[in-house]
Structure formats: C-alpha cells, structure tokens
Amino acid sequence: MGKPTATGRPVAHTGQKGFSFLGLLFLLAGLGVALAALGTVWHTAAQREKERDLLFIGDQYRRAIASFWEKPLPVGTVRRLPKDFAELLRDPRFPNTVRHLRRIYRDPMTGDAEWGLVKETDGGISGVYSLSTGTPFRRANFPSDYVHFQEAQSYSEWIFRFDVEKAQRDVRQTATSGTAQAGAASPGVPDAGE
C-alpha cells in the first residue's frame, strides 16, 4: 500500500524509484569523460602549435646569426658572431641601422624571453635552444636543416645553430679557388713550361 496524497488517495508504487537519478549520474559521468578527452585533444593541439612556433622562431634566430656573420663588412672590421640578441636587432659594426632580426622572440615552450645559448670560444652566440625539458610530440618530417631533431628526447635538444666552422671553410675555399682562377685567367703571366 502507498502513502496517502493530499486528496487522501493512496499512491501506488511503480517500482522505478531512483532510475531518473541513476540516469542523471550516468549522463554526468559521460560528460566528464567527454570533457577529459576534449581537454587532452586541446592540450595536444596546443603543444603541436608551440612546436611549430619553436621551429619557426629558432630558425629565425639561426638565420639572423648567419646574416650577422655573412654580411659584407666595412673595411678593417673583424668578422665575428653577435655577443647578444641586441646586436641582432641593431648591428653595432655599421654606422647606419642594420637589422638581422625583427624582434626578440619568446620561447614558445616556456613562454619566457630567456633562451639557452650556444657560445663559441670568443663568447659569440652561434645558436639558441629552448630551456624546456618537455618531450616533443613531433618525431618526423623536419626541414632538412633539422633532421637531427628526430632523435631529441627533449625540446632543449632542438638546437638551432649556425655552423661557424663550415662558414669559415667555405670562405677559405672560395678565396683559394678565386685566387687559383685569377692566376689561371691572367694573360700576362707565363706558365713554367714556356
């Protein structure tokens, strides 16, 4: 027998007491799982976007350092690497404004303006890297200059470096081949066999 109502009639039990509450609990649990999955997808997408930014920004620094090195210099000026980022913004070796970098970029992985610096023996900066120790998602399809990033275990191993030794070898080789060609092309110089 059921409880009496305001009219005095008893209410019959239907046997489904609590099923609506249980259905609501399952709905909330399902929404929680869906939101957690969405959060994971969002985090992964955000991380991949940061990786793309890191590749772009690191390459900008490497190109700026290369530009600083390769720029034709005024007579008597010694070729060197930049001592800091400010020299990439305004090259002090020239009387007029020469820029190799548009602005100082933040590290997208840490959100900080501080970068790890690759320094040469003279104190010049030859490269940069992120200070993040996070593990990269990207493991393939790197640009040809950065194929070695496939083996990296953390973002701090993505080193964007200008190869000074190779640049110096190229300059020496060009100078050597230029003098050899100039000697061979000189019409007034007799050969040893003449």
C-alpha distance (Angstrom), angle and dihedral (degrees) to the residues before:
residue distance angle dihedral
M1 . . .
G2 3.82 . .
K3 3.79 134.4 .
P4 3.77 117.9 -82.3
T5 3.81 116.6 -107.6
A6 3.81 128.4 -143.7
T7 3.77 88.9 -83.2
G8 3.76 90.4 53.6
R9 3.78 96.1 -113.2
P10 3.78 118.5 127.0
V11 3.86 118.0 -115.9
A12 3.77 115.5 -131.3
H13 3.84 119.3 -130.1
T14 3.79 112.0 -114.4
G15 3.82 95.2 -165.1
Q16 3.86 93.3 -125.9
K17 3.74 98.5 97.1
G18 3.88 110.6 145.7
F19 3.83 98.5 13.0
S20 3.81 92.5 109.6
F21 3.81 89.9 52.9
L22 3.80 91.2 48.1
G23 3.83 90.6 49.2
L24 3.80 90.0 51.1
L25 3.83 90.5 51.3
F26 3.83 91.2 51.8
L27 3.80 90.3 48.3
L28 3.81 91.5 51.8
A29 3.82 91.6 47.1
G30 3.82 90.5 50.6
L31 3.81 91.1 49.4
G32 3.81 90.1 49.8
V33 3.82 91.8 52.9
A34 3.82 91.3 46.8
L35 3.81 91.9 49.9
A36 3.80 91.3 48.4
A37 3.83 90.3 51.5
L38 3.80 90.3 47.4
G39 3.80 90.2 50.6
T40 3.81 90.8 52.1
V41 3.81 91.9 49.3
W42 3.81 90.7 47.8
H43 3.81 92.1 49.1
T44 3.81 91.4 49.6
A45 3.81 92.0 48.6
A46 3.81 91.1 48.3
Q47 3.82 91.1 49.0
R48 3.80 92.1 50.5
E49 3.81 89.9 50.0
K50 3.81 89.7 52.3
E51 3.81 89.5 50.7
R52 3.82 90.6 53.6
D53 3.81 89.2 49.3
L54 3.81 91.1 49.0
L55 3.82 91.4 52.0
F56 3.80 91.1 49.4
I57 3.81 96.8 44.4
G58 3.81 94.7 42.5
D59 3.79 89.4 51.0
Q60 3.83 89.8 50.1
Y61 3.80 90.0 55.5
R62 3.81 92.2 47.1
R63 3.80 91.4 49.5
A64 3.81 91.6 47.3
I65 3.81 91.1 52.4
A66 3.83 89.8 48.3
S67 3.80 90.0 49.6
F68 3.82 90.7 49.8
W69 3.82 89.5 52.4
E70 3.80 98.4 42.1
K71 3.82 100.0 41.8
P72 3.83 110.9 116.0
L73 3.80 106.3 -107.3
P74 3.78 133.4 -142.8
V75 3.81 113.4 -97.8
G76 3.79 112.7 -78.3
T77 3.82 94.8 19.2
V78 3.78 115.8 128.9
R79 3.81 117.3 -128.3
R80 3.80 110.6 -120.7
L81 3.79 144.7 146.7
P82 3.82 123.0 -95.6
K83 3.82 115.9 -88.2
D84 3.83 93.3 -149.5
F85 3.81 142.6 -6.5
A86 3.81 91.9 -91.1
E87 3.81 88.9 68.2
L88 3.81 88.6 57.3
L89 3.80 90.0 54.6
R90 3.81 93.6 48.8
D91 3.79 118.7 9.9
P92 3.84 107.9 -138.1
R93 3.80 92.8 -158.4
F94 3.81 91.5 76.1
P95 3.82 129.0 63.1
N96 3.80 91.4 -140.5
T97 3.81 125.1 55.8
V98 3.80 112.9 -80.1
R99 3.80 116.9 176.5
H100 3.78 125.2 -166.1
L101 3.83 95.0 172.7
R102 3.80 128.9 35.4
R103 3.79 96.8 -144.3
I104 3.79 143.6 -21.2
Y105 3.79 107.5 -84.9
R106 3.79 126.4 -147.1
D107 3.78 119.7 -124.4
P108 3.83 102.1 -102.8
M109 3.80 92.3 -151.9
T110 3.83 95.9 55.6
G111 3.81 99.9 21.1
D112 3.81 88.4 -132.2
A113 3.82 129.6 119.7
E114 3.81 90.2 -132.1
W115 3.80 117.2 101.4
G116 3.76 134.1 -177.9
L117 3.80 108.2 -106.3
V118 3.79 129.0 -146.2
K119 3.80 105.1 -146.8
E120 3.77 128.9 -168.7
T121 3.82 125.2 -141.9
D122 3.83 91.8 -90.2
G123 3.82 90.4 55.8
G124 3.81 94.4 -106.9
I125 3.80 120.3 139.0
S126 3.80 113.8 -114.6
G127 3.80 98.3 168.9
V128 3.78 150.7 -4.6
Y129 3.78 137.2 -136.1
S130 3.79 137.5 -177.8
L131 3.79 118.8 -96.5
S132 3.82 89.8 -142.4
T133 3.79 116.6 116.8
G134 3.81 92.6 -163.4
T135 3.80 119.8 128.8
P136 3.82 114.6 -107.9
F137 3.80 120.4 -120.8
R138 3.78 91.8 -157.3
R139 3.80 113.3 82.7
A140 3.83 103.3 158.7
N141 3.81 145.8 24.3
F142 3.80 96.4 56.6
P143 3.82 121.4 160.1
S144 3.81 112.4 -92.5
D145 3.82 93.4 -101.3
Y146 3.81 90.4 56.8
V147 3.82 104.8 39.8
H148 3.81 88.9 120.2
F149 3.84 88.4 68.5
Q150 3.81 87.8 79.4
E151 3.81 89.2 80.2
A152 3.83 95.4 47.8
Q153 3.80 117.6 121.8
S154 3.82 94.4 -167.5
Y155 3.80 138.4 19.2
S156 3.80 89.4 -107.7
E157 3.82 86.8 69.6
W158 3.82 90.9 61.2
I159 3.81 94.0 94.9
F160 3.81 116.2 -177.2
R161 3.80 100.6 -157.8
F162 3.78 134.4 169.8
D163 3.82 107.4 -139.4
V164 3.81 102.2 -127.8
E165 3.81 94.6 177.1
K166 3.81 91.6 54.9
A167 3.81 91.0 47.4
Q168 3.81 90.9 51.0
R169 3.82 91.2 48.7
D170 3.81 90.4 49.6
V171 3.82 91.2 51.2
R172 3.81 91.8 49.0
Q173 3.80 91.8 46.2
T174 3.81 91.9 49.0
A175 3.81 91.1 48.1
T176 3.82 91.7 48.2
S177 3.80 94.6 47.4
G178 3.81 90.3 43.8
T179 3.82 93.0 55.5
A180 3.81 91.6 44.1
Q181 3.80 91.2 51.9
A182 3.80 91.6 44.8
G183 3.82 90.5 53.0
A184 3.79 92.4 48.6
A185 3.79 92.4 46.9
S186 3.83 95.3 50.5
P187 3.81 106.3 107.1
G188 3.81 97.0 -163.5
V189 3.80 96.6 56.4
P190 3.83 112.8 93.3
D191 3.78 120.2 -140.5
A192 3.83 119.6 -117.3
G193 3.80 89.5 -110.1
E194 3.80 95.1 58.6
